């Protein structure tokens, strides 16, 4: 038998090569139809060319199942109901009465005359303005045809400006009447934290106040669907880095808006009633503070589950697979060949390059990241595994539910039982969505990891 070395053909299946105008197929064991050992040097060279050009380095993305996600209007409506329930429960914790006792002078379960009506209007306006804005946008989208896009945009801008003016007018009116009834420091405590945090995060823009999750004009430089960016699956290293930069900006924008919306909702609904409690009123301070913390953490999990759904996390994961990362090497053997890093090359796994007088080794099926770039490294670490982003939020939600179950076993007061049960029902819905996304992500990631390991086994021996 003629001698010959084992090569890429035995791993990649049949290939074809032409000689003198006649095509002769090469089988998977490396022999031609005539029974002779095929010359595979040209095949290896072609495979190397494909690897370093990026064609063989493209990560294999597997189809993901369709996971239902709450629409923006549904989520805002649910958030409105949840916020109203939380505010009512906090008012119950503060102004409850012993109306069931035979010698009680109270005919109602709460001392309603102690509650400032302007505070109630202020709270409702703050938690309802995003729902109203989303509802009006949905009505415009349904009413106007697709062809009238400029008209639709103009009407949207007019309605947004009008709604913003109306909301600000109602809030100023409430603050004016509240200032006449209460100490000016209470008005300061009510307004200053929210305003200061808002201006630090968003500046003087009013768009985030009305619509927390839609993307602006400057953020539509990539393909979007339902205000979520789409992965382009490019083989160009520069395009991959540009896409990662866009996705990273979108992720940070969603993070800021989710944190502000959840914290603002908790502050207005469950902290503001505490600020305006009459001095002579006695209440269970520990229970009231506990209600604030549980509702605030629950809102954070709910907003995170909405702005980072399964489909969105999958787009980030796919981009991270194309991006890869570089690991700094401290001690390198002298006999290992080192190449200068080229920003136009899509590097295969295990490549060793030099950049800014440092030595790096690539990690991942392909690597388009810049060596030493901390933003690229963080992006890869966070999103290379699909469940990395979902795990801490799911753990927090599980902890919240378990704590509330433990609290429910020890409470005896009727208002405490009611408050705990209602918050549990609200948090169970968020837990269901997050657990579903986590389980699907975990199963899809395991299947995808097997495919990537097989692809990497094919690419690595040829590239070496």
Secondary structure, 3 states (H helix, E strand, C coil): CCCCCCCCHHHHCCEEEEECCEEEEECCCCEECCCCECCCHHHHHHHHHHHHHCCCCCCCCCCCCCCCCCCHHHHHHHHHHHHHHHHHHHHHHHHECCCCCCCCCCCCCECHHHCCHHHHHHHHHHHHHHHHHHHHHHHHHHHCCCCCHHHHHHHHHHHHHHHHHHHHHHHHHHHHHHHHHCCHHHHHHHHHHHHHHHHHHHCCCCHHHHCCCCCCHHHCCCCEECCEECCCCCCCHHHHHHHHHHHHHHHHHHHHHHHHHHHHHHHHHHHHHHHCCCCCCCCCHHHHHHHHHHHHHHHHHHHHHHHCCHHHHHHHHHHHHHHCEEEEECCCCCCCCCEECCCCCCEECCCEEEECCEEEEEECCEECCCCCCHHHHHHHHHHCCCCHHHHHHHHHHHHHHHHHHHHHHHCCCHHHHHHHHHHHHHHHHHHHHHHHHHHHHHHHHHHHHHHHHHHHHHHHHHHC
